[in-house]
Amino acid sequence: MNIIENLNFIKKTINKKVNLIAVSKTKSKEKILEAFNAGQRIFGENKVQELKEKSKILPKEIEWHMIGHLQTNKVKYIAPFISLIHTVDSEKILIEIDKRAKQNNRVINCLLQFNISNEENKYGIDLKEGEKLLEKSLNYKNIQIVGVMGMASLTQNKKQIRKEFKNLKYLFDNFQNKNSNIKILSMGMSGDYKIAIEEGSNMIRIGSAIFGNR
Ligand SMILES: *Cc1c(COP(=O)(O)O)cnc(C)c1O
């Protein structure tokens, strides 16, 4: 696996308006630096502890994204530096993020995570809950909801994946019509990002297609 070749390949195949998140979970500092030195600046992690440790030892220019499920008692560890949290799925986590952002004198940008897959144990909310949370977020000054995120089912069935992405795009359009801060549609991973972009994604989260299998 050649990280630089992989990055260049992906960048060549996507439109410049699509933001590429290099998902570096489980990958070493050296591998992340290789991607960084090739120009990659946005990295995604799914575990607070790992994120915190990597952010300490890697270049300050890196924008870190939290893409994994977040527990309220861990928000404080990432609040000082996180640039986008993709996984807001409850009022409790929303309030905690606002509180910790305030303590750090900053506004933390977040996405609402929707459950678009037909798999049961995936995290995420539905349209109604999303509407409530977006409304609620307007009362809090240190958290800003700037978009939506979702993960398609782990299946080879491309029609199914496309259908799920279409659903998320529909939700995205719906929220964008209500709130002009909504700009990010985070969908698409190594196996399905081409379909995601065809369906309107403007932020893809790519791990194995850059760094190799985990
Ligand atoms: C691991 C992960 C990814 C990247 O997955 P790949 O298939 O390796 O590209 C994207 N999004 C989330 C939420 C993840 O946990």
The ligand as an SDF file (V2000), in Angstrom:
LIG
                    3D

 15 15  0  0  0  0  0  0  0  0999 V2000
  -13.8570    3.5410    9.9060 C   0  0  0  0  0  0  0  0  0  0  0  0
  -14.8400    4.5560    9.4300 C   0  0  0  0  0  0  0  0  0  0  0  0
  -14.7650    5.0770    8.1380 C   0  0  0  0  0  0  0  0  0  0  0  0
  -13.7480    4.6410    7.1010 C   0  0  0  0  0  0  0  0  0  0  0  0
  -13.9870    3.3370    6.6890 O   0  0  0  0  0  0  0  0  0  0  0  0
  -13.1980    2.7050    5.4250 P   0  0  0  0  0  0  0  0  0  0  0  0
  -14.1240    1.6560    4.9330 O   0  0  0  0  0  0  0  0  0  0  0  0
  -11.9210    2.1710    5.9520 O   0  0  0  0  0  0  0  0  0  0  0  0
  -13.0020    3.7900    4.4390 O   0  0  0  0  0  0  0  0  0  0  0  0
  -15.6870    6.0540    7.7860 C   0  0  0  0  0  0  0  0  0  0  0  0
  -16.6350    6.4750    8.6470 N   0  0  0  0  0  0  0  0  0  0  0  0
  -16.7240    5.9910    9.8890 C   0  0  0  0  0  0  0  0  0  0  0  0
  -17.7980    6.5170   10.7860 C   0  0  0  0  0  0  0  0  0  0  0  0
  -15.8350    5.0120   10.3220 C   0  0  0  0  0  0  0  0  0  0  0  0
  -15.9580    4.5260   11.5740 O   0  0  0  0  0  0  0  0  0  0  0  0
  1  2  1  0
  2  3  1  0
  2 14  2  0
  3  4  1  0
  3 10  2  0
  4  5  1  0
  5  6  1  0
  6  7  2  0
  6  8  1  0
  6  9  1  0
 10 11  1  0
 11 12  2  0
 12 13  1  0
 12 14  1  0
 14 15  1  0
M  END
$$$$
